Amino acid sequence: MTGRSVAVVGGGWAGLAAAIEARQRGHAVTLYEMAPQLGGRARRVDLDGIALDNGQHILIGAYRETLRLIRAVGVDPAVAFVRTPLRLVYPDGHGLQLPPGSPMWAFARGVMRLRAWRLGDRLALLATAAAWMWRGFRCDASLTVAQLTSNLPHAVRADLVDPLCVAALNTPSQTASAAVFLRVIRDALFSGPGSADLLLPTLRLTELFPGPAAHWLERSGVAVERSHRVDALKADAGRWCVDGTPFDQVVVATSAAEAARLIEPIEPGWSAMAATLRYEPIITVYAQCDGVRLAQPMLALRSDDAHSPAQFVFDLGQLGGPDGLLGFVISGAQAWVDRGADATCTAVLNQARQMLGRQLRQPLRVQRLLTEKRATFRCTPGLQRPPGSIAPRLHAAGDYVAGPYPATLEGAVRSGVDAVRSIV
């Protein structure tokens, strides 16, 4: 034991990562979570006895900190995920599929094998990717993804760039930060063997990390205070009091809005930066189709703002869920939130019938629509995000905290680990 006491406020993935890292480093840890369950926005929900997730989450091989902590709490990634090289395949069988091997050559081979594109389209993408690499995957911070890729052929932008952008940043390419997009591309596609692999969970999100993490923490002597919303943080004689209990260090790992409330009396500037973040929603439509089995566990869908909302569909029967249950994901979904649940469900059903065609052997019926209205911050060019350091011995963690990544599980986990590593 180090003799230091650490409070972690918030039991989402960032807070759990911070608590585990702090305990592994020998600190005495108390974790506070306002909800009765842990996991934040990435957790299990139940529908009439069926375990679902409050949204479909994809991990990739480059999520090294997330995978490290998943292993640390006793979950075997080989069992918990279906792992394949990157596939962005549409129901007609067309799309990018990377072969195994060195990322650079795998990407080149995958692009050249994409026969649905003209040869000129493929060569244009490879030339553009080479130019990004030559510039160190850096660009003017004011650029959007649409501006960055405006020289690429329409097919490349529609079939690859736009779906990758909305999947990674949950922000449409017309308004998404090109600088953050390039960082994601660099780490995912070009940072080492397996970095671009898709990891599709076969466990529900709670069983994947929050549940095992809670057991690990409690077995390790960490006090886990559920259903405890922290009312106030106050400085007292070189320590921080959390609702009157003193700690040497505090990591605030709540949502940005909750963190802004707690920090406003301490650092109003930090609080204002957190409070001014804007958000993009994600809608997940769960629909049942008896006997269906898609060609792959995850398929990309061609989408538009008028009639086809979903960008991806997941066959949960191939991912440890009930047979015949499909999850349609709508990222950057504000326009469809505004249209309402009935219009969204109708559009998704029509899109599914049109694009999945013969793969749907029985009628498709909606089971549930889930909307996460503040799923991720809107990742726009030049966005100023609050830093991880708030005040001496007071730190912030969360997928919204300043860092190289958009709002992802890996971004949340890394922020929690980094907050604890900054404790000296």
C-alpha positions in Angstrom: 0.0 0.0 0.0 1.2 3.5 -0.8 -0.6 5.1 2.0 -2.5 7.4 -0.4 -6.3 7.5 -0.5 -8.0 8.0 -3.9 -11.7 8.7 -4.5 -13.1 8.0 -8.0 -16.4 9.7 -8.6 -18.3 7.9 -11.4 -18.5 4.2 -12.2 -18.5 4.2 -16.0 -15.7 2.8 -18.1 -13.4 5.7 -17.3 -14.1 5.6 -13.6 -13.7 1.8 -13.4 -10.4 2.1 -15.3 -9.2 4.7 -12.9 -10.2 2.7 -9.8 -8.5 -0.5 -11.1 -5.3 1.4 -12.0 -5.2 3.1 -8.6 -5.7 -0.1 -6.8 -3.0 -1.9 -8.9 -0.6 0.9 -7.9 -1.3 0.3 -4.2 -3.7 3.2 -3.4 -6.7 2.9 -1.1 -9.7 3.5 -3.3 -13.3 4.4 -2.9 -15.6 4.4 -6.0 -18.8 6.5 -6.0 -21.5 5.8 -8.6 -24.8 7.6 -8.7 -26.7 4.8 -10.5 -27.5 1.4 -8.9 -25.4 -0.3 -11.7 -22.0 0.4 -13.1 -21.0 0.9 -16.7 -22.3 4.3 -17.6 -23.5 4.6 -21.2 -22.1 1.2 -22.1 -24.0 -1.4 -20.1 -26.6 -4.0 -20.4 -30.4 -3.4 -20.4 -33.2 -6.0 -20.2 -36.2 -6.3 -22.5 -38.9 -8.7 -21.3 -36.2 -11.0 -19.9 -33.9 -10.6 -22.9 -30.5 -9.2 -22.2 -29.6 -6.4 -24.6 -27.1 -3.5 -24.7 -28.1 0.2 -24.6 -26.3 0.4 -27.9 -23.9 -1.6 -30.1 -20.3 -1.0 -29.3 -17.4 -2.2 -31.6 -13.9 -2.5 -30.3 -10.8 -2.8 -32.5 -7.4 -4.3 -32.0 -5.8 -0.9 -31.4 -7.8 -0.6 -28.1 -4.9 -1.8 -26.1 -5.7 -0.2 -22.7 -9.2 -1.5 -22.8 -8.1 -5.0 -23.7 -5.4 -4.9 -21.0 -8.0 -4.0 -18.3 -10.5 -6.6 -19.6 -7.8 -9.2 -19.1 -6.9 -7.8 -15.7 -10.4 -8.4 -14.3 -10.5 -12.0 -15.6 -12.2 -11.8 -19.0 -10.6 -13.7 -21.9 -10.8 -11.6 -25.1 -10.5 -14.8 -27.1 -13.9 -15.9 -25.6 -15.5 -12.5 -25.3 -15.2 -11.3 -28.9 -15.6 -12.5 -32.4 -12.3 -11.1 -33.9 -11.8 -10.7 -37.6 -9.7 -8.4 -39.9 -11.5 -5.2 -40.7 -14.6 -5.7 -42.7 -16.9 -2.9 -44.0 -19.1 -5.1 -46.1 -22.6 -4.3 -47.5 -25.4 -6.9 -48.0 -24.6 -7.2 -51.7 -21.1 -8.5 -50.7 -19.2 -5.4 -51.8 -17.0 -3.5 -49.4 -13.5 -3.3 -47.9 -12.1 -6.5 -46.3 -8.6 -6.4 -45.1 -6.5 -9.6 -45.3 -4.3 -10.6 -42.3 -0.8 -9.3 -42.2 1.2 -6.0 -42.0 -1.4 -3.1 -41.8 0.1 -1.1 -44.7 0.2 -4.0 -47.2 -3.1 -5.4 -45.9 -4.8 -2.1 -46.6 -3.3 -1.8 -50.0 -4.3 -5.4 -50.9 -7.8 -4.9 -49.5 -8.4 -1.7 -51.5 -7.1 -3.3 -54.8 -9.4 -6.3 -54.3 -12.4 -4.0 -54.0 -13.8 -4.7 -57.5 -17.0 -2.7 -57.0 -14.8 0.5 -57.4 -13.2 1.5 -60.6 -9.4 1.1 -60.8 -9.0 4.9 -60.7 -11.1 5.1 -57.5 -8.9 2.5 -55.8 -5.6 4.2 -56.9 -7.0 7.6 -55.7 -7.6 6.2 -52.2 -4.2 4.6 -52.0 -2.5 7.8 -53.2 -4.5 9.9 -50.7 -3.7 7.5 -47.8 0.0 7.6 -48.8 -0.1 11.4 -48.7 -1.7 11.3 -45.2 1.0 9.0 -44.0 3.8 11.2 -45.5 2.3 14.1 -43.5 2.3 12.1 -40.3 -1.5 11.9 -40.4 -1.7 15.6 -39.5 -3.8 18.3 -41.1 -5.1 21.8 -40.5 -7.2 21.7 -37.3 -10.0 23.7 -39.0 -10.7 21.1 -41.7 -13.8 18.8 -41.7 -13.6 15.2 -42.9 -15.6 16.2 -46.0 -13.1 18.9 -46.8 -10.2 16.6 -46.2 -11.5 14.0 -48.6 -13.2 16.2 -51.1 -10.7 15.1 -53.8 -11.6 11.5 -53.5 -14.2 9.9 -55.9 -17.8 9.8 -54.7 -17.8 6.0 -54.4 -14.9 6.1 -52.0 -16.4 8.8 -49.8 -19.9 7.2 -49.8 -18.8 3.5 -49.3 -15.8 4.0 -47.0 -15.0 7.5 -45.6 -18.5 8.5 -44.5 -19.4 5.2 -42.7 -16.0 5.1 -41.1 -16.3 8.7 -39.9 -19.7 8.3 -38.4 -18.8 5.0 -36.8 -15.6 6.3 -35.2 -16.6 9.9 -34.4 -20.4 9.7 -34.3 -20.4 12.9 -36.2 -21.2 13.3 -39.9 -18.3 13.9 -42.2 -19.6 17.4 -43.1 -19.0 18.6 -39.6 -16.5 16.1 -38.2 -12.9 17.0 -37.2 -10.5 15.8 -39.9 -7.6 16.0 -37.4 -9.3 13.5 -35.0 -10.4 11.3 -37.9 -6.8 11.0 -39.2 -5.5 10.1 -35.7 -8.1 7.3 -35.6 -7.1 6.1 -39.0 -3.4 6.1 -38.1 -3.9 4.1 -34.9 -6.5 1.7 -36.3 -5.1 1.0 -39.7 -1.3 1.6 -39.5 -0.2 1.1 -35.9 0.8 -2.6 -36.0 -0.5 -6.1 -36.9 -4.1 -6.6 -35.8 -4.7 -3.0 -34.9 -7.5 -2.7 -37.4 -9.2 -6.0 -36.4 -12.8 -5.8 -35.5 -13.7 -7.1 -32.1 -17.5 -7.8 -31.8 -18.6 -8.6 -28.2 -20.3 -11.9 -27.7 -21.0 -10.9 -24.1 -23.4 -8.1 -23.1 -21.5 -5.0 -22.2 -22.0 -5.4 -18.4 -20.6 -8.9 -18.5 -17.7 -7.7 -20.7 -16.2 -5.2 -18.3 -18.3 -3.4 -15.7 -19.5 -6.5 -13.9 -16.1 -8.3 -13.7 -14.5 -5.0 -12.8 -16.8 -4.5 -9.9 -16.1 -8.0 -8.6 -12.3 -7.4 -9.0 -12.5 -4.1 -7.2 -14.5 -5.5 -4.3 -12.2 -8.5 -3.9 -9.2 -6.1 -3.9 -10.6 -4.1 -1.0 -12.1 -1.2 -2.9 -15.2 0.3 -1.4 -17.8 0.5 -4.2 -20.6 3.0 -3.3 -23.5 2.5 -5.7 -26.6 4.8 -5.7 -24.5 7.6 -4.2 -24.6 10.9 -6.1 -21.7 13.0 -4.8 -23.1 16.3 -3.6 -19.9 18.4 -3.2 -16.1 18.5 -3.4 -14.3 20.8 -1.0 -10.6 21.5 -0.4 -9.5 21.0 3.2 -6.0 21.2 4.5 -4.3 20.0 1.3 -6.8 17.2 0.8 -10.2 16.9 -1.0 -13.4 16.1 0.8 -16.0 14.1 -1.0 -19.3 14.7 0.8 -17.2 15.3 3.9 -14.8 12.3 3.6 -11.2 13.4 3.0 -9.0 11.9 0.3 -5.5 12.6 -0.9 -6.5 12.5 -4.6 -9.8 12.7 -6.4 -10.6 11.6 -10.0 -13.9 13.0 -11.3 -15.1 10.4 -13.9 -18.7 11.4 -14.3 -20.5 12.7 -17.4 -19.4 16.2 -18.5 -22.6 17.8 -17.3 -22.2 16.2 -13.8 -18.5 17.1 -13.7 -19.4 20.7 -14.6 -21.8 20.8 -11.6 -19.2 19.5 -9.2 -16.2 21.5 -10.4 -18.0 24.9 -10.9 -17.3 26.2 -7.4 -13.6 25.1 -7.7 -12.6 26.0 -11.3 -15.3 27.9 -13.1 -13.3 28.0 -16.4 -12.9 24.2 -16.5 -16.6 23.8 -15.6 -17.7 26.2 -18.4 -15.6 24.3 -21.0 -17.3 21.0 -20.0 -20.7 22.5 -19.9 -20.5 23.9 -23.4 -19.8 20.6 -25.1 -22.5 19.6 -27.6 -23.7 16.1 -28.3 -24.7 13.7 -31.0 -27.3 10.9 -30.2 -27.2 7.3 -31.2 -30.4 5.3 -31.9 -30.5 1.5 -31.8 -33.5 -0.3 -33.2 -33.9 -3.9 -32.1 -36.0 -6.0 -34.5 -36.9 -9.7 -34.6 -36.9 -11.8 -37.8 -37.3 -15.5 -37.0 -34.8 -17.7 -38.7 -32.6 -14.9 -40.1 -28.9 -15.3 -40.3 -27.0 -12.5 -42.0 -24.0 -13.2 -44.2 -21.8 -11.7 -41.4 -22.3 -10.7 -37.8 -22.0 -7.0 -38.8 -23.0 -5.5 -42.1 -22.7 -1.9 -43.3 -25.9 -0.3 -44.8 -26.1 2.5 -47.3 -27.8 5.3 -45.5 -29.2 8.8 -46.2 -31.0 11.5 -44.2 -34.3 11.1 -46.1 -35.3 7.4 -46.1 -32.5 5.1 -44.8 -31.4 5.9 -41.3 -29.2 3.0 -40.2 -25.5 2.7 -41.1 -24.9 -0.7 -39.6 -26.9 -3.9 -38.7 -25.7 -6.5 -36.2 -26.9 -10.1 -36.2 -27.1 -10.7 -32.4 -27.8 -14.4 -32.9 -24.1 -14.7 -34.1 -22.9 -12.6 -31.1 -24.2 -14.5 -28.2 -27.8 -13.1 -28.3 -31.1 -14.5 -29.2 -31.5 -16.0 -32.7 -33.2 -13.7 -35.2 -32.6 -10.5 -33.3 -31.1 -7.7 -35.3 -29.7 -4.4 -34.0 -29.9 -1.5 -36.4 -27.6 1.4 -35.4 -28.2 5.1 -36.4 -25.2 7.2 -35.5 -25.3 11.0 -35.7 -29.0 10.6 -35.3 -30.3 14.0 -34.3 -32.4 14.3 -37.4 -34.2 11.0 -36.6 -34.6 11.9 -33.0 -36.4 15.0 -34.2 -38.7 12.9 -36.4 -39.8 10.7 -33.6 -39.7 7.0 -32.8 -42.6 5.9 -35.1 -41.1 7.5 -38.1 -37.6 6.1 -37.3 -38.9 2.6 -36.9 -40.9 2.7 -40.1 -37.9 4.0 -42.0 -35.6 1.3 -40.5 -38.0 -1.5 -41.4 -38.4 -0.2 -45.0 -34.6 0.1 -45.3 -34.1 -3.4 -44.0 -36.6 -4.9 -46.4 -35.0 -3.1 -49.3 -31.3 -3.7 -48.5 -31.4 -7.1 -46.8 -33.9 -8.6 -49.2 -33.9 -12.4 -49.3 -31.9 -12.6 -46.1 -35.1 -11.8 -44.3 -37.1 -15.0 -44.6 -39.9 -13.9 -42.2 -41.6 -10.6 -41.4 -39.4 -8.1 -39.4 -41.0 -6.6 -36.3 -39.6 -3.9 -34.0 -38.9 -5.1 -30.4 -37.5 -1.9 -29.0 -36.0 1.4 -29.9 -33.3 2.8 -27.6 -32.1 6.4 -27.8 -28.9 7.7 -26.1 -29.5 11.4 -26.6 -26.1 12.4 -25.3 -24.2 9.4 -26.6 -21.0 11.3 -27.5 -19.7 14.8 -27.8 -19.9 16.4 -31.2 -16.4 16.0 -32.5 -16.0 19.1 -34.6 -12.9 21.0 -35.9 -11.0 23.0 -33.4 -13.1 21.7 -30.5 -11.7 22.8 -27.1 -12.2 19.9 -24.6 -11.6 20.3 -20.8 -8.1 19.1 -19.7 -7.5 16.1 -17.4 -5.9 18.2 -14.7 -8.4 20.4 -12.9 -6.5 21.5 -9.8 -3.7 20.1 -7.6 -4.7 16.5 -6.7 -8.0 16.8 -8.6 -8.2 15.1 -11.9 -10.8 14.5 -14.6 -11.5 11.3 -16.7 -14.0 10.6 -19.4 -14.3 10.2 -23.1 -14.9 13.9 -23.4 -11.6 14.9 -21.6 -8.9 16.4 -23.9 -7.0 13.7 -25.8 -6.3 12.4 -29.2 -9.4 10.3 -29.6 -13.1 10.9 -30.1 -15.7 9.6 -27.6 -14.9 5.9 -27.6 -14.5 3.2 -25.0 -10.7 3.3 -25.5 -10.7 7.1 -25.0 -12.7 6.7 -21.8 -10.4 3.9 -20.4 -7.2 5.8 -21.4 -8.4 8.9 -19.7 -9.0 7.0 -16.4 -5.6 5.3 -16.5 -3.9 8.6 -17.4 -5.5 10.4 -14.5 -4.1 7.9 -12.0 -0.7 7.8 -13.6 -0.5 11.6 -13.1 -0.7 11.0 -9.3 2.9 11.5 -8.0 
